[in-house]
């Protein structure tokens, strides 16, 4: 097999590619249709009524109010002098 015949093996009847024109019928293929949408928007007035309810909540909370009572008493004190005694609780308060 010579070299030219080797390269022409794919051609019909040994005709080279530039001279060969097969008789192939034209075919038509239909793809499924494509739907295309164009959206147009127009303003539409919509009235929205929003009801607002106010709930007034009342709570009891403690408020401390101090009330003081006052009492008086009369004590008889003798004239005898005694040594000065201070109460320990008075000493503790003075150190603070």
Helices and strands as residue ranges (DSSP letters): H 3-7, G 12-14, H 88-95
